[in-house]
Amino acid sequence: MPTAPAPTALPPLRLVELGGVGPEDVVFDGAGRLLTGVADGRVLRIGLPEPGGPDRPAEVKEVGRTGGRPLGLEVLPDGRLLVCDARRGLLRLDPDGTADVEVLADSVAGAPLRFCSNAVAASDGTVYFTVSSRRHGLDDWLSDIVEHRPTGLLARLAPGGEPEVVLDGLQFANGVALAADESFLAVAETGARRLTRLWLTGPAAGRHDTLADDLPGFPDNMSRGPGGGFRVALAGPRMPPLEWLHRAAPRVRRAVAATVRRLPPPPALGGARVVEVDAYGRVVRELRGRGYRMVTGVAQYGGRLALGSLREEAVAWCDLRELAG
């Protein structure tokens, strides 16, 4: 097994308070404005200062409300926004308009989309999206991780079509991203600490395999990274006791999950962590920062790297030009 690269320290993180909890995913639009959603259903657009420019406050504007709990976001070529809502399904809204939120899919394979997690759109308009769990909802996500039952899935919605399952039996399906040439799609299996690859073109089209395994933490949302690879947010470090539990009998895991549900939510562990994975699945760099916990989203525009979190009340960002190493 290749030696993991030594972690690289992120430049100092700057926080933008949002007046709401849990900016779970972050994406940039074509104008370099940051978009995120928070637990009260608001979708926010944030104008960050330019790297190296005047130190001015970020501008935060509400551009929509889903009526549920927005998670993963994807900016479409026409400027509209795909929103994975954990309670309402796959949605679309226009952050520059006043039209109502459009429901693109609220069920798949005859089951309600109650934990729609992340989405990506291909150049032909096909949308791929994940359902983290068909057993537990967002408020009980930890039970799914503890029980370690593969009930997540990846679905596809073609233009004018109906949603269909393309990969089933995933361990807490989460972030999705397309290869630069759209030859494959990568999906993060948080519960397994791996990235699974679904081939979209070529002789292996329709088949899936493992792109990256044994990641140094729990992968969450992801985005296209430098050199045709991916940046993957790590929601927390690997936990040997949990790995031991995953090898235990199902009844033991169910009993522990039942106990966990009666306890307060555990504290978020560690600081900010992001790994860069190349197109061949190799971890080429790990980025770490302080002052921000449970990173679940990562995006870059120009010299700015932005982070989201399920637990924090702010988004974080830094100037990559200050990155050492």
C-alpha positions in Angstrom: 0.0 0.0 0.0 1.4 3.4 -0.9 2.5 5.6 2.0 0.0 8.3 2.8 1.2 11.9 2.2 2.0 14.0 5.3 -0.9 16.4 6.0 -0.6 19.9 4.7 -1.8 22.8 6.9 -4.5 25.0 5.4 -4.1 28.8 5.6 -6.0 30.4 8.4 -9.8 29.8 8.0 -12.1 32.8 7.9 -15.7 32.2 9.0 -18.9 33.7 7.6 -21.7 33.5 10.1 -25.1 32.6 8.6 -27.6 32.9 11.4 -28.5 29.2 10.9 -27.1 25.8 11.6 -25.5 23.3 9.2 -24.3 24.6 5.8 -23.9 21.0 4.8 -22.7 21.6 1.2 -21.0 24.5 -0.6 -20.8 25.3 -4.3 -19.7 28.3 -6.3 -21.7 29.7 -9.2 -20.3 31.0 -12.4 -19.7 34.4 -10.9 -17.7 33.1 -7.9 -20.5 33.5 -5.4 -20.9 30.7 -2.8 -24.2 28.9 -2.3 -25.2 26.8 0.7 -28.3 25.6 2.5 -29.0 25.6 6.3 -31.3 23.6 8.6 -34.2 26.0 8.6 -34.7 25.5 4.8 -33.0 28.7 3.6 -30.7 28.6 0.6 -28.1 31.4 0.9 -25.8 33.1 -1.6 -22.6 34.5 -0.2 -20.3 37.1 -1.8 -16.8 36.4 -0.4 -14.0 38.9 -0.5 -11.5 38.5 -3.3 -8.3 36.8 -2.2 -5.7 39.4 -1.5 -8.3 42.2 -1.9 -9.7 44.6 0.7 -10.8 42.9 3.9 -14.5 43.5 3.7 -17.4 41.6 5.3 -19.0 38.8 3.2 -22.4 39.5 1.8 -25.1 37.0 2.7 -28.4 36.9 0.9 -31.3 34.5 1.0 -32.2 33.3 -2.5 -34.8 30.6 -1.7 -36.5 28.3 0.8 -37.1 24.7 0.2 -39.6 24.0 3.0 -37.5 21.1 4.1 -33.8 20.5 4.9 -31.4 21.4 2.0 -28.2 19.3 1.7 -26.3 18.8 -1.5 -26.3 21.5 -4.2 -25.4 21.6 -7.9 -25.3 24.7 -10.1 -26.7 24.0 -13.6 -25.4 25.6 -16.8 -28.4 28.0 -16.9 -27.7 29.3 -13.4 -30.5 27.4 -11.7 -29.7 25.3 -8.7 -30.3 21.6 -7.9 -31.0 21.0 -4.3 -31.1 17.7 -2.5 -33.6 18.1 0.3 -33.5 15.4 3.0 -37.3 15.7 3.5 -38.7 16.8 0.1 -36.4 15.0 -2.5 -34.6 16.4 -5.6 -35.5 20.0 -6.1 -34.7 22.9 -8.5 -34.8 26.6 -7.9 -33.7 29.8 -9.6 -31.6 31.8 -7.2 -32.1 34.9 -9.4 -35.9 34.5 -9.8 -39.1 34.3 -7.9 -40.5 31.1 -9.2 -41.6 28.4 -6.8 -39.3 25.6 -5.9 -39.8 22.8 -8.5 -39.9 19.1 -7.3 -38.0 17.0 -9.9 -38.3 13.7 -7.9 -39.8 12.8 -4.6 -39.6 9.0 -4.9 -37.5 6.4 -6.6 -38.2 2.7 -7.1 -41.6 3.2 -5.4 -40.1 4.6 -2.1 -40.2 8.2 -0.9 -37.0 10.2 -1.3 -36.6 10.9 2.4 -32.8 11.2 2.5 -31.7 12.7 -0.8 -28.1 13.7 -0.2 -26.1 15.0 -3.2 -26.4 15.4 -6.9 -24.4 16.1 -10.0 -25.5 17.0 -13.6 -23.9 15.6 -16.7 -23.5 17.7 -19.9 -26.5 15.9 -21.5 -28.7 17.0 -18.7 -28.8 13.7 -16.8 -28.8 14.1 -13.1 -27.2 11.6 -10.8 -28.2 11.7 -7.1 -27.7 9.8 -3.9 -30.0 8.5 -1.2 -27.9 8.0 1.9 -30.2 5.5 3.6 -33.6 3.9 3.0 -33.8 2.9 6.7 -32.9 6.1 8.6 -33.5 9.8 8.0 -31.2 12.7 8.4 -32.0 13.2 12.1 -30.9 9.6 12.7 -27.9 9.4 10.4 -25.6 8.1 13.1 -27.8 5.0 13.5 -27.1 4.1 9.9 -23.4 4.5 10.3 -23.4 2.3 13.4 -25.7 -0.4 12.0 -23.6 -0.6 8.9 -26.3 -1.9 6.7 -25.9 -1.1 3.0 -29.2 0.7 2.3 -27.9 3.7 0.3 -28.3 4.1 -3.4 -27.3 6.1 -6.5 -30.1 7.1 -8.8 -30.3 8.7 -12.3 -32.9 11.1 -13.7 -32.6 11.6 -17.5 -34.2 14.6 -19.1 -37.9 13.9 -19.5 -37.6 10.5 -17.7 -38.4 9.0 -14.3 -35.8 8.4 -11.6 -34.2 5.0 -11.7 -31.7 3.2 -9.4 -28.3 2.6 -11.0 -26.4 1.4 -7.9 -27.9 -0.2 -4.8 -26.5 -1.6 -1.6 -24.2 1.4 -0.8 -22.9 2.1 2.7 -24.4 5.6 3.4 -24.2 7.0 -0.2 -23.1 10.6 0.0 -21.2 13.0 -2.3 -21.0 12.5 -6.1 -18.8 14.0 -8.8 -18.1 13.4 -12.4 -14.7 12.8 -14.0 -13.4 15.6 -16.1 -14.3 13.7 -19.3 -17.5 12.3 -17.8 -16.2 8.7 -18.4 -17.1 7.8 -14.8 -18.9 9.0 -11.8 -17.5 8.8 -8.2 -19.8 8.4 -5.2 -18.6 8.6 -1.6 -19.7 5.7 0.6 -19.3 7.3 4.0 -20.0 4.2 6.0 -17.3 2.2 4.2 -14.7 5.1 3.9 -14.4 4.6 0.2 -15.2 6.1 -3.2 -17.0 3.8 -5.6 -16.7 4.4 -9.4 -19.5 3.9 -11.9 -18.3 3.7 -15.5 -20.4 5.8 -17.8 -18.6 5.3 -21.1 -16.2 2.8 -22.7 -16.2 -1.0 -22.6 -16.9 -1.0 -18.8 -20.0 1.3 -19.1 -22.6 0.4 -16.5 -20.1 -1.5 -14.3 -18.8 -0.3 -11.0 -15.6 -0.8 -9.0 -13.6 0.8 -6.2 -11.9 4.1 -7.0 -10.3 4.7 -3.5 -10.5 2.6 -0.4 -9.4 2.9 3.2 -9.6 6.7 3.3 -8.2 8.4 6.4 -11.7 9.5 7.5 -15.4 9.5 6.5 -15.9 10.9 3.0 -18.8 13.3 2.6 -19.5 15.7 -0.3 -16.9 16.0 -3.0 -16.1 18.3 -5.9 -13.8 18.3 -8.9 -10.2 19.0 -7.9 -7.0 19.9 -9.5 -5.5 17.7 -12.3 -8.8 15.9 -13.1 -9.1 14.4 -9.6 -11.4 15.2 -6.7 -11.5 17.0 -3.4 -13.3 15.1 -0.8 -14.5 16.5 2.5 -13.8 14.2 5.5 -16.6 14.6 8.1 -14.4 13.0 10.8 -11.3 10.8 11.3 -11.3 7.1 11.1 -12.4 5.4 14.4 -11.0 2.0 15.3 -13.8 1.2 17.8 -16.4 1.8 15.1 -14.4 -0.4 12.7 -14.4 -3.2 15.3 -18.1 -2.7 15.7 -18.7 -3.0 12.0 -17.2 -6.5 12.2 -19.6 -7.5 15.0 -22.8 -9.4 14.4 -25.8 -7.4 13.1 -27.7 -7.8 16.4 -24.8 -6.2 18.3 -24.7 -3.3 15.9 -28.5 -2.8 16.2 -28.3 -2.8 20.0 -25.5 -0.2 20.0 -27.5 1.9 17.5 -30.5 1.8 19.8 -28.4 3.0 22.7 -26.9 5.8 20.6 -30.4 7.1 19.7 -31.1 7.7 23.4 -27.9 9.7 23.9 -27.1 13.3 23.1 -25.4 13.8 19.7 -21.7 13.1 20.0 -19.2 16.0 19.7 -17.7 16.5 16.3 -14.1 15.2 16.3 -11.0 16.8 14.9 -10.7 19.9 12.8 -11.2 20.6 9.1 -10.0 17.8 6.9 -10.0 17.4 3.1 -8.3 14.9 0.9 -7.3 15.2 -2.7 -7.7 12.0 -4.8 -6.4 11.8 -8.3 -8.3 10.2 -11.2 -6.7 6.9 -10.4 -7.9 6.9 -6.8 -4.6 7.8 -5.2 -4.7 10.1 -2.2 -2.2 12.8 -3.3 -2.7 15.3 -0.5 -4.5 15.8 2.8 -5.4 19.3 3.9 -6.1 20.1 7.6 -7.2 23.3 9.3 -8.3 24.5 12.7 -11.3 26.2 14.1 -13.9 24.4 12.0 -15.5 21.0 12.7 -17.2 18.2 10.8 -16.4 19.3 7.3 -19.1 18.0 4.9 -18.6 20.1 1.9 -15.7 21.6 -0.1 -15.5 23.8 -3.2 -12.9 25.9 -5.0 -13.2 29.0 -7.2 -10.0 30.8 -8.2 -7.9 31.2 -5.2 -10.7 30.6 -2.6 -11.4 27.2 -1.0 -14.7 27.1 0.9 -15.9 24.5 3.4 -19.3 23.5 4.7 -20.3 21.6 7.9 -23.3 19.8 9.2 -22.6 21.2 12.7 -21.3 24.7 12.3 -23.3 28.0 12.0 -20.9 29.4 9.5 -19.1 28.5 6.3 -15.3 28.7 6.3 -13.0 29.8 3.5 -9.3 30.5 3.0 -6.9 31.9 0.4 -5.2 29.0 -1.3 -2.3 31.2 -2.5 -1.1 31.1 1.1 -1.0 27.3 1.0 2.4 25.9 1.9 3.7 22.7 0.3 
